[in-house]
Amino acid sequence: MVTTAPEIPVKDRAGADGRNPTKLAEKNGSAELGSSARRGKRRRITRSSESPSPVQRFFLTRNGSNGIPELDREVDDENTAMVEALKIGGTYIILSEWRSIVDNATKGRPLITKEAVSKDK
């Protein structure tokens, strides 16, 4: 004699929020169950540790002999660099300068970060 387990109705298999976890997982395309039991703490990403955006500098290039680009004249912005490069039939380079700094905030683990260098004229 073979005994089979009684079939559980669909409404009894629903999660705490009343949704069917299997159907939710199929909708999302994931293999995980979509129940509220897998919810945990969410980590908030803070932007305060990131350094500000670097100051970009724009240079026209001089024709180099061996394929290494040589900086020629610095211009104020990218639009001017594009126009001047078009006039002379050359190219332009965008530079951003960074300084390496060490953060010793965590014990035993120094962290190397970068800091944007401001443009001095």
N, C-alpha and C positions, 0 to 999 in steps of 0.2 A: 504494500500500500504506500503510495507516494503522497506526501502532504506538501502543500504549497503554502507559502506565507500569504496572508490576506493582502489584497491590494489596497494601498492607502489612497483615499480620494485626493484629487488635485488640490482642493481647498485646504486640506490638512497639511500639505507639504509647503504651503506658502510661508514666507519668512515673517518675522515679527511685524514688518510694515505692511503685510497683506499681499505682497507681490511674490510671484513664483520665482525663486532664485535661478532655476534652470532656464526659464525663458529670458530673464534679464541677462544672463551670461551669454545666451545665444544672440541677443540683440547687440551687445557690446563686442561680440567676436572674441571674447576671452574664455579661457578654460576655467576661470575662477567663478565661484558662486557669487552672486550679487547680493548677498544678505548684509544686514547691518552688523553682523558679528565680526566682520573683517575690518571694520572701521577702527582707526587708532588715532593717536595724536598726529596732528599735522605740524610740520616744521615751517615756520615763517622765514623766508629768505630776506635778509637785511642787506641793503645796498650801502650801508655806511662804511663797510670795510673796503669797498672798491675805491680805487683812485679816480680822480676826475678825468674826463677825456683829455687826451694830449693836445697840445697846440701843434697844428700841422703847418709845415713850412713848404713852400713851393719853389722849385728851382727849374730853370731851363737847363738842358744838357748841352755840353760841348761835344763835337764829334771826336770820339776817342779812337786811337789807332788799333788797340787790341781787343775791342769789345767791352772794355770796362767803362761804364758811364762816368763822365766827369761833370761835376756841377759847374755851371756857368754863372748865371745871374739869378738872384732871388727876386721873385715877384710877390705881390701882396696877397692875391687870392687865386683860387683854382680857375675861375673864369678868365682872368688875365693870363694865367699860364697856358690855358688852352688856345687862346687867341694868338699869343706870341709864338707858341710852338707851331701853330698853323702857318703863320706868316713866314717863319724861317724854315719850315719844312722839317722840323726836328721833333723832339719829344720833351716831356717834362717829368720831374720826379717829385713825389710827395714824401716828405720826411716827418716822422714823429719821433721825438727824443724822450727817452725814459731813463730814470735813475733807479738802480737796485738798492733796496733798503732791507734790513733784517728786523723782523718783529720777534722779540723775545717774550711775548706775553704768555705763551704756554710753557710750562716747566719742561725742560729737557728737549724741547723740540723747537729750534729756531725756524721761523718761517720767512722765506725770502719773497718779498713782494716788490711791486714796481710803483714808481711815483712819476707822474708826468712832469717834465721840465718845462718851465715857462720860457717864452721867447723874450730875450733881452735885446733891445735895439739901442 
